[in-house]
């Protein structure tokens, strides 16, 4: 076999003939004439040194050697497809790649909308969204597996830096079983005696301090680690809860009741990056979109490098 004489075009013609059950049908599939197709097959047979198609009555059928060769060709073309896919990923990464790692309360509320807006403005940027725990967000940014981390608390690990903060008042969520949908707000004293769903995590200590400052001891019947899970439990009628504004918006959209909380309890979202990272235009747009979705202006912007 003279490998130097085997061309990609010959192999392509051979594969088309095999997949389409004939040289004529293979030519149609490739959009070339039958004589041109026949020449390619003939040249390939000369190069490999054995017959690939033999006459059987009025038809031409592939030989046993052709079937064996086809198995190898399929493997090679599969590898070629993988190379093409990988090349496309490299092309997108060259044009831009933004990886976002966020805690669930943010990832499950506003991020689908934020990513959709990013894709519209930066169609050639590959956007990766990862939803993880508070600690994993810190580790992903620290190890540069994420360009931006979004959490409900500051991250203190190595050279991490808070690049933006977004603050908004918390809300009280539940159903009409426990909350009056027509009420203008939910006062602290109104929580007394209601079944309460408490968060598990860093927000818990701040919530306990707020409850204590207002002289409340709530009847905590259920605990949950995610605001999304807390919303789900509230929708089941298990009680009321205090959550961030983003979760409250989604809770109301799902049929629940969301009321402003009085006195207010502020929930802050922090955008974090490595201190030596230059924020790309997509990263800066991400921060702007999170602020817009949060319904508040960015309260602090430590570093926006153009």
Buried (B, 14 or more C-beta within 10 A) or exposed (E): EEEEEBEEBBBBBBBBBBEBEBBBBBBBBBEBEBEEBBBBBEBBBEBBEEEBBEEEEEEBEBBEBBEEBBEEBEEEEEEEEEEEEEEEEEEBEEEBBBBBBBBBBBBBBBBEEBBEBBBEEBEEBBBEBBBBBBEBBBBBBBEEEBBBBBBBBBBEEEEBBBBBBBBBBBBBBBBEEBBEEEEEEBBBEBBBEBBBBBBEBEBEEBBEEBBEEBEBEBEEEBBBEBBBBBBBBBBEEBBBBBBBBBBBBBBBEEEBBBBBBBEEBEBBBBBBBBEEBEBBEBBBBBBBBBBBBBEBEBBEBEEEEE
